[in-house]
Amino acid sequence: MTIKAELPEYIRTMVRGDHAANDAVEARLDAEGWDGLPRFLAAVFFLAVDRRFGETAGRSEVITFVGELRAGLADGGPEINAEAAEMLIMSVIDPSVDYSIDQEMIGRIQAATVQTILTDENLTDSELDALLAEAVRISSGS
């Protein structure tokens, strides 16, 4: 599956806080379709969570992060279910963790988590480009 070039650009502008560019990319995607977004966002989410928590983080670290994530979204951000966010993040750290979360909530959790982690990491442009390129590779199956 080919990933549209606009999808990495959408994430890049979101992480960089470039609202005007993000709105422009969003408008193009609204017109052309968001095909491939769930796969691409899942790949970026996996990479971001792995960067932040690795394979050894405990539940308490995830609970703390989710609390901070939700506090940061309190002023106009999407509503995130805390238990769902904890389970989704823990499923990256420990693949044996099972969850049952509706797709809309998964998308909200993934987008908010990606934006928070990658913004907090303050990645250089080349680091962000490499991460997004890896997400394209993973999500396109190449």
N, C-alpha and C positions, 0 to 999 in steps of 0.2 A: 504494500500500500504506500502510495506516495503521500508525503506530508506537504501541505501547502506552505510556501515560503512565508506567508502571512502569519502562520501560527507561532513560529519561533519569534517573529518580530512582535507579535501581540504580547508574548510573555516578556520579552526584552523591555518593551516600553512600560509594561506594568511594573516590573522590578525597578526600573530606573525612575519611576514616578513622572514620566513624560506624558502628561495627561492629554495634550493636544495630539501628539503622535499616536497614542493609544486609541483615542477617539477616531482618528482617521483609519487606522488599521481595523478597528471594530466595524466601522461603516463599510469598508471593503468586504469584510467577512460576512456582514449582514446581507450584502448584495449578492455575493458569490456562493455563500454557504460555508458552514463551519465543519465541513467534512474532515474527519480525522482528529478532531479536537479531543474526544474522550481518550483515544489511544495515546496521543501526544502528551496530554496533560497528565495521564497516569505515569508515563515514562519520566516526565520532569518531576513529578511528585516523588517517585521512587528515588531518583537521583538526589533530590533536595533532602529528603528524610535521611537517606544514607549518609550524606555529607554531615548533617546536623547530629545524628544519633549513632551512626555506625551500627555494629551488630551487637553491642553489649549494653546499650542503654536500658535502664530499668523503667518500670511503669511509673515510678514517682517522677522521673525526669520528664516523661511524656505528659503526665498530668499537669506538672508545672508549666510546660510549654503551652498546652492547650488552654490553661487558665489565662496566660499572658496573651495568647492569640485571640481569645474571645474578648478580653478586656480591650484590646486594640481595635476590635471590630464594633465596639459598643456604640460608637458615634456614627451611625449610618452604614456600617458594613453589613454583609449578609449574616443572618442568624445561623450559628453553627451549633449543632448538638454536641455537647461535651463528650458524652460517652461514645458516640459514633466517631468523633474525631480521634479520641484515644485509641479505639479499636483499629481504625484504619491506619493510623501511624504505627501502632504496635504490629500490625500485620506485615509491615515492611521489615521491621526489626526481627520479628519472629514469625516466619511463614506458617507456623502451625496455628497461629491465632485465626479464628474464624469470625466472620461478621456477617450481618444481614442489614444492609443500609440501602435506602432507595437511591437511585442514580442521581437525582437532583442534589441530595445532600452530599453524596460522594463528590460531585463536581464542585460544590461550594467549599467543602473541606479541602480538596486538593488545591483549588485556586488560592484560597486564603493562606494555606500552609506554604505553598510555593512562593507566593509574594513575600510572606514574612521571613522565611528562612533565607531566600536569596537576597532580599534587601538587607537583612541583618548581617549577612556574610560580607557585604560590601565587596563583591567580586570585581576584579578588573574586567574590562571589556573582553579581553582574550579569554579569561576564565569563564565568563558567562557564555561567550560564543562556543567554547569547547563543550560546556555542559549542555547547551541547547543542541549542538550538533550530535552529541551522544544520544540525547533524547530522540532526535529525528531518526538516528540509526536504529535504536531499540524499537521505536514505534512503527517503523516502516518494515521491520523484519529483515534488514540487510546486515 
